[in-house]
Amino acid sequence: MQKKTDYDTAIKTKYPEQIVIAVVKDKNGKANPVTIGWSMVTSGQPPMFAIALTPKRYSTAAIRTSRCFTVAYPSEEMGELALFFGTHSGRDTDKFAETGCKISPAEKIDSVILDDAVANFECILESELTTGDHIIFAGRVVACHINSEAKKRLYTVGPNRELGGVLKK
Ligand SMILES: Cc1cc2nc3c(=O)[nH]c(=O)nc-3n(C[C@H](O)[C@H](O)[C@H](O)COP(=O)(O)O)c2cc1C
């Protein structure tokens, strides 16, 4: 049986929600990671991946300039990094330098991949679509990487940005 409710109550039932970390280089060549809850695979053939950003994110301007981005599935142990990347802006922070997050150059695009992630996808921007207060950026996957060790993915497990593996022990 279903009970009618408001949007704010209904949407709280969505957890766990996957987290990805996208990395875009800014116009000065600084690689800037951003934590994203709203992302999805949008095509299998060709493989495509989409991330949703608000217009005010530093990453939004950067992606329009660089036209490419990587998407990482962070591992459970990367919770603190994901929170840092999701609460600091590349406008005034070099997030990789501040955290010491381990990175390697991407192979086919001008960005970086995250060494401790479960997987990384290199994407070339194909299109964008404004949907309400976010913009969906869809990219074609041109190279992929997976961790040689078996690792669990990181999720948001509840409201207020509780991340699995960080706040839920
Ligand atoms: C768990 C989590 C999920 C987030 N999901 C999104 C998202 O889907 N879209 C978005 O624009 N910002 C999202 N954010 C907020 C951005 O990561 C945050 O504003 C970040 O500081 C922006 O960085 P930038 O200014 O360097 O681009 C999320 C933050 C966290 C912690």
The ligand as an ORCA input file, in Angstrom:
! r2SCAN-3c Opt
* xyz 0 1
  C      28.424     13.182     -1.166
  C      28.396     14.428     -2.018
  C      27.686     14.425     -3.209
  C      27.653     15.576     -4.038
  N      26.964     15.532     -5.205
  C      26.997     16.613     -6.041
  C      26.360     16.555     -7.313
  O      25.787     15.540     -7.729
  N      26.419     17.671     -8.105
  C      27.047     18.821     -7.700
  O      27.062     19.826     -8.459
  N      27.657     18.902     -6.489
  C      27.651     17.821     -5.662
  N      28.291     17.863     -4.461
  C      28.917     19.131     -4.039
  C      30.275     19.387     -4.712
  O      31.088     18.241     -4.667
  C      30.968     20.553     -3.954
  O      30.186     21.725     -4.036
  C      32.393     20.827     -4.398
  O      33.028     21.592     -3.401
  C      32.480     21.559     -5.739
  O      33.827     21.668     -6.088
  P      34.356     22.669     -7.227
  O      33.863     24.049     -6.853
  O      35.853     22.512     -7.143
  O      33.785     22.190     -8.525
  C      28.346     16.741     -3.625
  C      29.070     16.738     -2.430
  C      29.110     15.595     -1.640
  C      29.908     15.605     -0.354
*
